[in-house]
Amino acid sequence: MAKSKFYVVWEGKKPGVYTSWADCQAQVNGYKDAKYKSYESRAEAEAAFKGGWKGNWGQGKSSSTSKGTGSSKFAGRTSAAEDQEEIIYDSISVDVGTRGNPGPVEYKGVDTQTGEILFYVGPVENGTNNLGEFIAIVHGLAYLKKLGSSKTIYSDSRTALAWIRNKKPATTLVRNESTRKIWEMTDRAVEWLQNNKYDNKILKWNTEKWGEIKADFGRK
């Protein structure tokens, strides 16, 4: 059984403590400079809500929406986000939903600011969470390249970010008829990475500081 989480919304449509990501997401989607975070217990969440966002969200420093994509020195590179105080809302976020590992995999990319779904794929049988994350990031890169956009991409998977840097996954998933589809998608993603350049930053979403990623499937 999945462990329950509690979600604090300090700044959103209706601030408060929520017991599901769906309810939290309804308060922050489309709300500029929304501030929210997940906690493991109700007591922690209630205390954090009463304490205010300055002492909990963003480690007490002020935060605001960032509309830019950052310095070009990060272009085409992945990075951690633990040192980022501000969410780059002019971005897209990707995430994966799985049922079993391996098992059916689906993924989506959403507008980080509004939560609008930009692309959705799946379910694909007998994939893994990490492969799904890897493919989702590459899908996001290809999607943005077609638009001529250098927007940032967020993922909450460290493993997938490492695979993107290496331009190939390091997975133990066997290749057989049951995994044929996910491997076809993986091979296409690897080929795209090896044959395309991009200026987009690919960043690790800081779940502890910012709450669940906007593309989250709510299956935790």
CORKAKA-V210593 format. One line per field, one symbol per residue. phi: phi as a letter, one per 40 degrees, with the letter a starting at -180 (. if undefined). burial: 1 if it has 9 or more other C-alpha atoms within 8 Angstrom, else 0. Layout:
# CORKAKA-V210593
phi=???
burial=???
This chain:
# CORKAKA-V210593
phi=.cccbbbcbcbacadibbbaccccdccbcgccgdbaacbcbccccccccccgcccbcgfgccbacbccbgccccdgbcacbccccbccccabbbabbbbgacacbbaabbcccbgcccaabhcbcfbbdccccdccccdcccdccccgbbdcbbbbbcccccccccgacbbccccaccbdccccccccccccccbbbabccbbccccccbgccccdcgbc
burial=0000111111110010111110111011101001111111110111011011111111010000110010000111111010000101111111111100111111111111111010010001111111111111111111011000011111111001111110101000000000111110110011011000011111111110111111110000
